[in-house]
Amino acid sequence: MENLNKCYTCGYNKENLIHIEPITGHPFTFKNDSTAMSYLLESEIGKEIEGFKSICQEMINLKSRKAAVYSNTWRVFGINGTFAEIGRKFSRIWINRYKEPKDIDFETLRDSLIDLAVYSIMTIQLLDDKDTEDKIFNILTK
């Protein structure tokens, strides 16, 4: 007979179980118990957040390296420029979506997705700074 007082994914025993599989991936988890919830946060959500933070740090490192070389020249084309970069990255992802990593010499799918996330954040920066105009276009069309 199945033990309904035990999470059968992680083995943690506790009374008063509730079904929240869509949230945690566990068939059952616990309610009204801070120890059980701490366990859940550390084992599931905590790992996810740590992985997310690690990828964000990787994006910060990449952006810092590129900023040291290119400064903030990306801003001169405004939001149209970042949209163009996002489009270029998406096209590269789409074209290479079925290729094996060994068949793509220069950039992996993961690299392209990291770049896409960085360009998205740069676009948000332009929006937040209200600096969306294409300065080059404005100079050339005066």
N, C-alpha and C positions, 0 to 999 in steps of 0.2 A: 504494500500500500504506500502511496506517495505521501511524503511528509510535507504538509502545507504550511508548516511553521519554519520552513527553510527555503532560502533562495537557492534553487537548484542550478544556478549558473555559477555563483561564487561560493556557495556552501554556508553562508552566514545564517545562523539560527536566530530567529526572533519571532515573537508572537505579533499578531496584528498586522499581517501583510496586506498590501493592496497591489492591484495590477496596474503597472505603469510602463509596460514594455515599450510603447512608442517613444517614451522619453529617454530611457536608459539602455534599451536593448536587453535588459533583464526581464524574464517572464514575471517576476515578482520583486518588489522591494518593500521598504518599511515606511511606516508613518508614525508620527508622534514620538520619535526617539532621536535625539540629537546625535548620539553615538553612531547609530545606524546611518543617519543621513551624512555624517562626517565621513564614514567609511565609503559611502556611495560617491560623495564628491571627490574624495581622494582617489578612488579607484577608477571612476569613469569620467566624470566631467573634468576633474583636475588634470588627468592625462590629456584630454582633448585641449584644454586651455593651454597647458604647457607646450603642446605641439604647435598650437596657433601662435603662441608667443615666440617660439623658436623660428617659425617661418617669418614672422614680422621682423625679428631681429636680423634675419638674413636679408630681408628687403632693405632695412635701414643700412646695413653694411654695403650692399650693392649701390644704393643711392648715394651714400657718402663717397665711395670710390669714384663713381661717375661724376659727382659734383666737383670733386677735386680736379678732374680733367676738363669738364665742360662748363663749370660754374653754373650760372642759372640762365644760360642762353636759351634753354627750352621755353622760357617765358615770352620771348619776343614774338612767337607765332600765336600766342594766346590759346584759347580753348580749341580753336580749329587745329592747331598744331598737335595738341595732345589727343584730340579725336583722330587725327590722321595716324598717330603712332598706335593708338588702340586698334584702329582698323587694320593697320599693317600686321600687328601681332596676331589679331584674330585670323587674318588671312593665312598667315604662316601656320597657325595651329590647325586650321581647317584643311589646308593642303596636305599637311604631314600627319593627320590624325590616325591613319592606318599603317604608317611606316614603323618599322622597328627602330629603336634607338641607334642601332649600329648603321642604319641606312641614312641617318641624318648626321652629317659631319660636324656641323657648326653649333647647333643649339638643340637641346632636348625639349620635349613637351613641357617638362617641369620648368626649365629656364624661361620658356616663352610665357608660361602662366605667371611666374614671378614678375617678369617684365610687365605683363598686362596689369597686374595688381599695382605695381609701382606707378605706371602711367595713369591708372584710375585715381590713385591718391594725389598725384600731381594735378590732375584735373580738379579734384575737390579743393586743393590748395588755391588754384586760380579762382574758383567760385567763391571760396571763403574770403579771399583778398580782393574780390571784385576787380580782378585783373584779367578779364577774359578776352580783351580785344587783340587783334592781330596787328602788332606794331609795324611790321614790315609792309603789310598790305596798306596800312594807313599812310605810310611814307611814300610808297610807290604810286598811290592814287591821288595824291594831293596836287 
